[in-house]
Amino acid sequence: MQMLSLFDQGPFAPCPAPFNLAAHVLRHADDMADKPALEVIGAQGCKIWTFAQLEAAVRGTATGLLEAGLVPGQILLMRLGNTVDFPIAYLGAIAAGLVPVPTSSQLTEGETAGIIKDLNAAAVLRDPEVACAAHPNQILLSALQAMRGLAPCAYDMGDPNRMAYAVYTSGTSGKARAVAHAHRAIWARQMMIKGWYDLESDDRLLHAGAFNWTFTLGTGLMDPWSVGATALIPEPGTDPSDLPMLLRQHKASIFAAAPGVYRKILKDGLPLDLPDLRHGLCAGEKLSTHLHANWVKTSGTELYEAYGMSECSTFISSSPAHPARAEALGQPQPGRRVAILGPDGPVPQGSEGTIAIADNDPGLMLGYLNAPEETAARMQDGWFLTGDQGAMAVDGQISYLGRADDMMKAAGVRVSPIEVETQLSAHPGLTQVGVASVEVKADSHIIVAFYTGPKDVNAAELEAFAAERLARYKQPRAYVHLDALPSGANGKLLRRALPAYFKG
């Protein structure tokens, strides 16, 4: 009898109550008061924050936000840059029971206007250098920094299922959606500690991302802090070619980055001398076997991949205890219940289906804010449907087979082609627009816009038009004029056929 594609790692320990996400992250602040929690490293030297200093700044910020008249449960839009101010404000808000919503600093003023309206935000935490639409209650960066010296606020303890934060992602409709997460989400991330990181308190984890990227917030900062490890973050503007030197100088034992960063580090083909590095971590987009093999050969260390999404972080991964076979992603992390679903439930092992995770997973989102129908559409008979296709082997290892929709990845962030097409379609010289991700060389993809119109429009003009309406990572890197866009029998655009029209 053929077995079904269902992998159950057993129930994970329930989150304690009362609970606060920030209190869990900083739970080692008392017993490790003088240990470095964060080191911001680079050409300017090293700025160290001990666990005691970090907690004092977070809890002082919490006090300041409450003294500013904010009330637990209210939503705060974060418009801060790539500095340590970002995680301090983020955790400070959560410590006070407020709900921060981190957003990319690359978003335009117009994009933030829609977000402010969608969230009904009580305030905006704002760096004046970061674009933001008008809001009557903006708490500026200078005020946030001054709050750190205030007396520490008591952690707002409560139901672990209450909303703690939200992050934006492209929903199934193509419209950016705020994904609401509970305080228990940080508790669930412990399944990643052994199931992916193999993270211990004596580790020094260097994450190559910016402070204001959710991958960095979780893997690079909060997870190390929650086990008493030291987080290393390169100062803004650090060139990827300098990362091997920083890894070596600061004795990093674990390195985390998106595949594109590994690609840039390896482009010269020179051996890497990283005596303290145990292994690397990779997420954000699919890791190619070529890049994986190149890293192992050049660095002498392994690279472990993880698969996840904004709605549930990572839940499938390889690890030192369970390396991935061939091109597989890895297996479900301890405590996860994962299946490969077809129309009638789990498909036979080895068959293609939709990757799904149990809808009672403690790391799963509460739902999309203001979009109950879209939330319900992702749920099916006890499962959350990712929209990605995969196949499960007899040992539970899962291979990634692509997206069921046309979502693209840019710098490790999901980008909806519908969103990009909608903005570009407003240009008077374009009659139809189709956007797709195109592989321009091995392991390197760019967003390309294909369009029809009376004539070929100057690329610089289209680039300027896109720059006014879209964050940098959403903007196409090339534009192709066609007589007609490929379509099916019903006239619907065939996005997957578009890359064949790109000549480079």
C-alpha positions in Angstrom: 0.0 0.0 0.0 1.4 3.4 -1.0 1.9 5.8 1.8 0.6 9.4 1.8 2.6 12.6 1.8 2.0 13.4 5.4 4.8 14.1 7.9 3.9 14.6 11.6 6.8 15.5 13.9 4.5 15.4 17.0 3.0 18.3 18.9 5.3 21.1 20.0 5.1 22.2 23.6 2.3 24.7 24.1 3.2 28.4 24.6 3.1 29.4 28.3 0.6 32.0 29.5 0.7 34.8 30.3 3.3 35.6 27.6 5.0 38.5 25.9 7.1 38.1 22.7 9.7 40.7 23.7 10.1 39.3 27.2 10.8 35.9 25.7 13.4 37.4 23.3 15.2 39.1 26.2 14.8 36.4 28.8 18.5 36.1 29.3 19.1 39.8 30.0 19.5 39.2 33.7 21.8 36.2 33.8 23.8 37.4 30.8 23.7 41.1 31.5 27.3 41.9 30.4 27.5 39.5 27.5 27.4 41.1 24.0 23.9 40.7 22.6 24.6 42.7 19.4 27.7 43.8 17.6 27.3 46.2 14.7 30.5 45.6 12.7 32.3 47.2 9.8 34.9 49.6 8.6 34.0 52.0 11.4 34.8 49.4 14.1 32.4 47.6 16.3 29.5 49.0 18.3 28.5 46.6 21.1 25.2 46.4 22.9 25.2 44.1 26.0 22.0 42.2 26.9 21.5 44.6 29.8 21.9 47.7 27.6 19.6 46.2 25.0 16.8 45.4 27.4 17.1 48.8 29.1 16.7 50.5 25.7 13.8 48.3 24.7 11.9 48.7 28.0 12.6 52.4 28.1 11.2 52.8 24.6 8.1 50.9 25.8 7.7 53.4 28.6 8.0 56.3 26.2 5.5 55.0 23.8 2.9 54.6 26.5 3.7 58.0 27.9 3.1 59.3 24.4 -0.6 58.3 24.9 -0.5 55.0 23.0 -2.6 52.2 24.3 -1.9 48.4 24.2 -3.4 46.8 21.1 -3.0 49.9 18.9 -1.1 49.5 15.6 2.1 51.4 14.8 3.5 51.7 11.3 7.3 51.5 11.3 9.1 53.8 8.8 12.7 53.5 10.1 15.9 52.8 8.3 18.7 50.2 8.5 19.9 51.1 12.0 19.7 49.5 15.4 16.8 51.9 16.1 14.6 49.5 14.2 14.8 46.4 16.4 14.8 48.5 19.6 11.6 50.3 18.6 10.1 47.0 17.3 10.7 45.1 20.6 9.8 48.2 22.6 6.4 48.4 21.0 5.7 44.7 21.6 7.0 44.9 25.2 4.3 47.6 25.8 1.6 45.5 24.2 1.5 47.7 21.0 1.5 46.1 17.5 4.3 47.3 15.3 4.2 46.8 11.6 7.7 46.9 10.0 7.9 48.0 6.4 10.7 48.3 3.8 12.3 51.7 3.9 12.3 51.6 0.1 8.5 52.0 -0.2 7.4 55.3 -1.8 5.2 57.9 -0.2 2.3 56.7 -2.3 2.7 53.1 -1.3 2.7 54.1 2.4 -0.4 56.1 2.0 -2.3 52.9 1.2 -0.8 51.1 4.1 -1.6 53.8 6.6 -5.3 53.7 5.4 -5.3 49.9 5.5 -3.9 49.6 9.0 -5.7 52.6 10.6 -2.4 53.1 12.4 -2.5 55.0 15.7 1.0 56.4 15.0 4.0 56.2 12.7 7.5 55.6 14.1 9.4 57.8 11.6 12.9 58.5 10.5 12.5 61.8 8.6 14.9 60.4 5.9 12.5 57.6 5.1 9.6 58.3 2.8 6.2 58.3 4.4 2.7 59.7 3.7 1.2 62.3 6.1 -0.1 61.0 9.4 -1.3 63.2 12.4 0.8 61.3 15.0 4.3 60.8 13.9 6.9 59.9 16.6 10.3 60.9 15.2 13.5 59.0 15.5 15.0 61.6 17.8 12.1 61.1 20.2 12.4 57.3 20.1 16.1 57.5 20.8 15.5 59.8 23.8 13.0 57.2 25.3 15.8 54.7 25.9 16.8 56.5 29.1 13.4 56.2 30.7 12.6 53.9 33.5 11.8 50.4 32.2 8.2 49.5 31.5 6.8 46.3 32.9 6.2 43.8 30.1 2.6 43.6 28.9 1.9 40.0 29.7 -1.2 38.4 28.4 -2.8 35.8 26.1 -0.1 34.3 23.8 -2.7 34.3 21.0 -3.3 38.0 20.9 -1.8 40.0 18.0 1.9 41.0 18.5 2.9 42.4 15.1 2.1 42.3 11.4 4.2 42.1 8.3 3.3 42.9 4.7 3.3 40.4 1.9 1.7 40.0 -1.4 -1.6 38.2 -0.9 -3.2 35.7 -3.4 -5.1 38.6 -5.0 -1.8 40.4 -5.8 -2.6 43.2 -3.3 -0.1 43.6 -0.5 -1.6 42.2 2.7 -0.8 42.8 6.4 -0.1 39.3 7.9 -1.1 39.4 11.6 1.0 37.3 14.0 0.4 36.4 17.6 2.9 36.6 20.5 3.2 32.8 20.4 5.0 33.1 17.0 8.3 33.6 18.8 7.7 30.5 20.9 7.1 28.5 17.7 10.5 29.7 16.3 12.2 27.3 18.8 11.4 24.6 16.3 13.9 26.3 14.0 16.7 26.3 16.6 17.4 22.6 16.1 15.5 22.0 12.9 17.6 24.5 11.0 20.1 26.6 12.9 21.6 24.2 15.4 22.0 27.4 17.5 23.6 27.4 20.9 24.2 30.2 23.4 27.9 30.4 22.6 27.3 31.0 18.9 28.1 34.2 17.1 25.6 34.5 14.3 26.3 37.0 11.5 23.3 38.0 9.4 24.1 39.8 6.1 20.7 41.5 5.9 19.5 45.0 7.0 18.0 45.6 10.4 14.7 46.5 8.9 14.2 43.2 7.0 12.0 40.6 8.7 14.5 37.8 7.8 17.1 39.7 9.8 14.7 40.5 12.7 13.9 36.9 13.2 17.0 34.8 12.2 19.6 37.5 12.7 18.4 39.1 16.0 15.5 37.7 18.0 16.4 34.0 17.6 20.0 34.4 18.8 18.9 36.7 21.6 16.3 34.2 22.8 19.0 31.6 23.4 21.6 34.0 24.7 23.7 34.0 21.6 25.5 37.1 20.1 24.1 38.7 16.9 26.5 40.3 14.4 25.1 42.7 11.9 27.2 44.5 9.3 27.0 48.3 9.3 24.9 49.9 6.6 26.6 50.0 3.2 28.9 47.0 3.8 29.9 45.5 0.5 29.2 41.8 0.2 32.9 41.3 -0.8 33.8 42.4 2.8 31.7 39.8 4.5 34.3 37.0 4.5 36.8 39.4 6.3 34.1 40.3 8.8 33.2 36.7 9.4 36.8 35.9 10.1 37.7 39.0 12.2 34.6 38.7 14.4 34.8 34.9 14.8 31.3 34.2 13.4 30.3 30.6 14.0 27.1 30.8 11.9 26.4 32.9 8.8 22.9 33.7 7.5 22.0 35.3 4.1 19.8 35.2 1.1 21.2 33.2 -1.9 22.1 36.4 -3.7 24.6 37.3 -1.0 26.4 34.0 -1.2 26.5 34.4 -5.0 28.3 37.8 -4.7 30.7 36.4 -2.1 31.7 33.5 -4.4 31.9 35.5 -7.7 35.7 35.7 -7.6 36.1 32.0 -7.0 38.8 32.6 -4.3 39.1 30.2 -1.3 37.5 31.4 1.9 39.5 31.2 5.2 36.7 31.0 7.8 38.2 29.0 10.7 35.4 29.7 13.2 32.5 29.2 10.9 30.4 26.0 11.6 28.0 26.4 8.7 25.8 28.8 6.7 22.1 29.4 6.6 20.1 30.3 3.5 16.5 31.4 2.9 14.5 33.9 0.9 14.6 32.1 -2.5 15.4 28.6 -3.7 19.0 27.6 -3.3 20.4 26.1 -6.5 22.6 23.0 -6.3 25.3 24.8 -8.2 25.5 27.6 -5.6 25.3 25.1 -2.7 28.2 23.0 -4.1 30.3 26.1 -4.8 29.9 27.4 -1.2 30.9 24.0 0.3 33.9 23.7 -2.0 35.1 27.3 -1.4 34.4 27.7 2.3 34.8 24.1 3.5 31.5 24.4 5.5 28.0 23.2 4.8 25.0 25.4 3.8 21.6 24.6 5.2 18.5 25.9 3.4 15.0 26.6 4.8 11.6 27.1 3.2 8.9 29.3 4.6 6.8 32.4 4.1 5.6 35.5 5.8 2.5 33.6 7.0 4.5 31.0 8.9 8.2 31.8 8.8 10.3 28.7 8.0 9.0 25.2 8.7 10.9 23.0 6.3 14.7 22.9 6.4 17.9 21.0 6.3 20.2 21.0 9.3 23.4 19.4 10.6 21.3 16.6 12.1 19.3 16.1 8.9 21.1 17.3 5.7 19.1 17.6 2.6 19.4 15.0 -0.1 20.2 16.1 -3.7 17.9 19.1 -4.6 15.5 18.6 -1.7 14.7 21.5 0.7 15.0 19.3 3.7 12.3 17.9 6.0 9.6 19.4 8.3 11.1 20.8 11.5 10.5 19.0 14.9 7.0 19.8 16.1 5.6 20.5 12.6 2.8 18.7 10.8 3.2 19.1 7.0 1.6 17.5 4.0 1.6 17.6 0.2 -2.0 18.1 -0.8 -4.1 17.3 -3.9 -7.8 17.9 -4.4 -8.7 15.0 -2.1 -6.1 15.5 0.6 -2.5 14.2 1.0 -1.2 12.8 -2.3 0.8 9.5 -2.5 4.5 9.9 -1.6 6.5 11.1 -4.6 3.5 12.8 -6.2 3.3 16.5 -6.8 0.9 18.6 -4.8 0.6 21.8 -2.8 2.8 22.2 0.3 0.7 22.7 3.3 1.1 23.1 7.1 -1.4 22.3 9.8 -3.6 25.3 10.6 -3.0 24.9 14.3 0.7 25.3 14.0 1.8 27.8 16.7 3.8 29.8 14.2 1.0 30.2 11.7 -0.5 33.7 11.2 -3.7 34.8 12.9 -4.8 35.9 9.4 -4.6 38.7 6.9 -5.8 42.0 8.4 -9.0 43.3 6.9 -9.2 40.3 4.5 -11.2 37.5 6.1 -12.1 36.0 2.7 -8.5 35.8 1.6 -7.6 34.3 4.9 -10.3 31.6 4.6 -9.2 30.9 1.0 -5.8 29.7 2.2 -7.4 27.3 4.7 -8.6 23.8 3.7 -9.7 21.0 6.0 -7.2 21.7 8.8 -4.4 22.9 6.5 -2.9 26.2 5.5 -2.1 26.1 1.7 1.2 27.8 0.8 0.5 28.0 -2.9 3.8 26.3 -3.6 4.2 22.9 -5.3 6.3 20.1 -3.9 6.8 16.4 -3.5 7.6 14.4 -0.4 9.9 11.3 -0.4 9.4 8.3 1.8 11.7 9.8 4.5 9.8 13.0 4.6 12.3 15.1 2.6 10.5 17.6 0.4 11.5 18.9 -3.0 10.3 22.3 -4.2 8.6 22.3 -7.6 7.7 25.9 -8.1 4.8 28.2 -7.3 1.2 27.5 -8.2 0.8 31.2 -9.0 3.1 33.7 -10.7 4.7 35.3 -7.6 8.3 36.5 -8.2 11.2 36.9 -5.8 13.3 40.1 -5.7 16.2 40.3 -3.2 14.5 37.4 -1.3 11.1 39.3 -1.0 7.9 38.1 -2.7 6.7 40.5 -5.4 3.3 40.3 -7.1 3.4 40.8 -10.8 -0.1 42.2 -10.6 1.1 45.0 -8.4 3.9 45.9 -10.7 1.7 45.6 -13.8 -1.0 47.8 -12.3 1.4 50.6 -11.6 3.1 50.4 -15.0 -0.2 50.3 -16.9 -0.8 53.9 -15.8 1.8 55.0 -18.3 0.1 56.5 -21.4 2.4 54.9 -23.8 1.6 51.3 -22.7 -1.5 49.4 -23.8 -0.8 46.1 -22.0 1.9 45.0 -19.5 3.1 41.6 -18.3 5.8 41.2 -15.7 7.9 38.1 -15.0 11.1 37.0 -13.3 13.8 36.1 -15.9 17.0 34.1 -15.3 19.7 36.2 -16.9 22.6 34.0 -15.9 23.1 31.0 -13.6 21.3 31.5 -10.3 20.6 35.2 -11.1 17.1 36.5 -11.8 15.7 40.0 -12.6 12.2 41.4 -12.9 11.4 42.2 -16.6 8.4 44.1 -17.9 7.0 43.2 -21.3 4.6 45.6 -22.9 2.7 46.5 -26.0 2.0 50.1 -27.2 2.1 52.2 -30.4 5.9 52.4 -30.2 8.9 51.5 -28.2 9.1 53.7 -25.1 12.5 54.9 -23.9 13.7 52.7 -21.1 14.9 55.6 -19.0 11.4 57.1 -19.1 9.9 53.9 -18.0 12.5 53.5 -15.2 11.7 57.0 -13.9 8.0 56.3 -14.1 8.4 53.1 -12.1 10.7 54.8 -9.5 7.9 57.2 -8.6 5.4 54.4 -7.9 7.3 51.3 -6.7 9.9 50.4 -4.1 13.3 49.8 -5.7 13.1 46.0 -5.3 9.8 45.9 -7.2 11.0 47.9 -10.1 11.8 46.0 -13.4 15.4 46.0 -14.4 14.6 45.7 -18.1 11.7 46.6 -20.5 10.8 44.7 -23.6 8.4 46.0 -26.3 6.4 43.4 -28.1 3.7 43.5 -30.8 1.5 41.3 -28.6 1.8 39.5 -25.3 1.4 35.7 -25.1 -2.1 34.6 -24.2 -4.2 31.5 -23.8 -7.3 30.5 -25.7 -9.4 32.6 -23.3 -7.2 35.7 -23.9 -5.6 35.5 -20.5 -2.0 36.6 -20.2 0.5 33.7 -20.0 3.1 35.2 -17.7 5.1 31.9 -17.7 5.6 32.3 -21.4 7.1 35.8 -21.1 10.7 34.9 -20.2 11.2 33.3 -23.6 10.8 36.8 -25.2 13.8 38.2 -23.3 16.9 38.4 -25.4 19.3 39.8 -22.7 
